[in-house]
């Protein structure tokens, strides 16, 4: 950007802010720049409180220089290492945060308003898209824009536009139309993310009790598709008697038609709960979904799926079938919001409307608080509810209770 194009009053205000901020600045040897506050110094390392990244430890060997206050250079001045970008593609990608900090490394992906970035010095980072002021790629990307097929090229993103630089042309689009980014030659493993949470408790004495809960979520994302695989299992034993055992496996493939509208083909659920007289339940369907809220801090989507369902029962009364089929309508919803920088809230629901032979309505809901202990380690507190409105009566004449509740505390690891 040319300084002559900036109004004098705006430039004066920017300079006054810079002078009054009294922030410290760390310039790293590879050109990255962090702005914030120097916390402590040691002979080999420093502890630095970045405005955006939080507290980080930086070896002195990686530091080119340390400035005790924000330099007087205007905010639009890029690092020297980036100024050669205009001459042609480079090996590295660059991003500038709205705090003024510059980071150098590799863009992994932009999906669902989240940018995954592998910094040369600070390792893998994740940012809300609205915290990114400038992005310049050194590698070719597949760029997904609203109402358009993916376009390949080098990418420049500013505050209001997206430039896609191809071999002979440069296309310019509004930034608001950008849906996703993915490197054209990225490895398959870079498209996958996951999480596993495990809760375990054991008590011995007058009562011997063992509880185990496992929750796993895996996703594969591209700029216009999303594959989700989720598993939850609960097991409990008291004084040698099994009092709980259930397993749920969900799989969905979403293809985005626009920023918010997507097709879900297929939508698959497998469920097993012998203590509810349900040996197996399989549901297959295809439907449509919509993201009602899709911001960097909050997401809420709802899907409607016509489906087919089959139940296999452990035992039935005389004259009843052990297998029952039914058409079904599946309603599902997922709400997730960032309460604070370290605390997330999640609410999931899946309801299946079917005929009486398969239990009439069935419901599953999970609400959870996820607290970030470290970059990849989380503490989860969740409440699960399973309901079969009319459980199948067993051969003995007993009818299982329709509702199961479970409160779980677990440690989770991001994969």
Buried (B, 14 or more C-beta within 10 A) or exposed (E): EEEEEBEEEEBEEBBEEBEEEEBBBBBBEBBBBBBBEBEEEEEEBBBBBBBBBEEBEBEEEBBEEBBEEBEEEEBBBBBEBBEEBEEEEBEBBBBBBBBBBBBBBBBBBBBBBBBBBBBBBBEBBEBBBEEBBBBBBBBBBBBBBBEEEBBEBBBBBBEEBBBBBEEEEEBEBEBEBBBBBBBEEBEEEBBEBEBBBBBEEEEEEEEEBBBBBBBBBBBBBBBBBBBBBBBBBBBBBBEEEEEBBBBBBBBBBBEBEEBBEBBBBEBBBBBBBBBBBBBBBBBBBBBBBBBEEBBBEBBBBBBBBEBEBBBEBBBBEEEEEEEBBBEBBBBBBBBBBBEEEEBBBBBBBBBBBBEEBBBBBBBBBBBBBBBBEEEEEBBBBBEBBBBBBBBBBBEEEEEBEBEBEBEBEBBBEBE
